[in-house]
Amino acid sequence: MKNNLPTILTIKDYGHIELNLKKYMELSGYNRSSLARSINTRFEVVDKWCNGTVEKIDADVLARMCYVLDCKVGDILVYVDDTENIEKMESSDRAIET
């Protein structure tokens, strides 16, 4: 039986994760160094989270950030569905063509 469901490899634009750590750090009065000390991790780890260049999510680090910053995981990690933006652009392109 053939599966016709799209897979992650066949979907071109599946969205991305935005990191809002800087916002919650500012609200709580933390900079990268002070947050790193507070959650007992290296500055470079927090720096990657702040710059949006973290490659793998460490659940323990994330939990410690949420605890110290008094926020939820969904405050720091936000899924953005790029397919909605693509559909809007395709729709406006079709409107221009007509």
Secondary structure as GFF3:
##gff-version 3
##sequence-region A 1 98
A	DSSP	beta_strand	16	19	.	.	.	ID=ss1
A	DSSP	alpha_helix	21	28	.	.	.	ID=ss2
A	DSSP	alpha_helix	32	38	.	.	.	ID=ss3
A	DSSP	alpha_helix	43	51	.	.	.	ID=ss4
A	DSSP	alpha_helix	59	69	.	.	.	ID=ss5
A	DSSP	alpha_helix	73	76	.	.	.	ID=ss6
A	DSSP	beta_strand	77	80	.	.	.	ID=ss7
A	DSSP	alpha_helix	82	97	.	.	.	ID=ss8
###
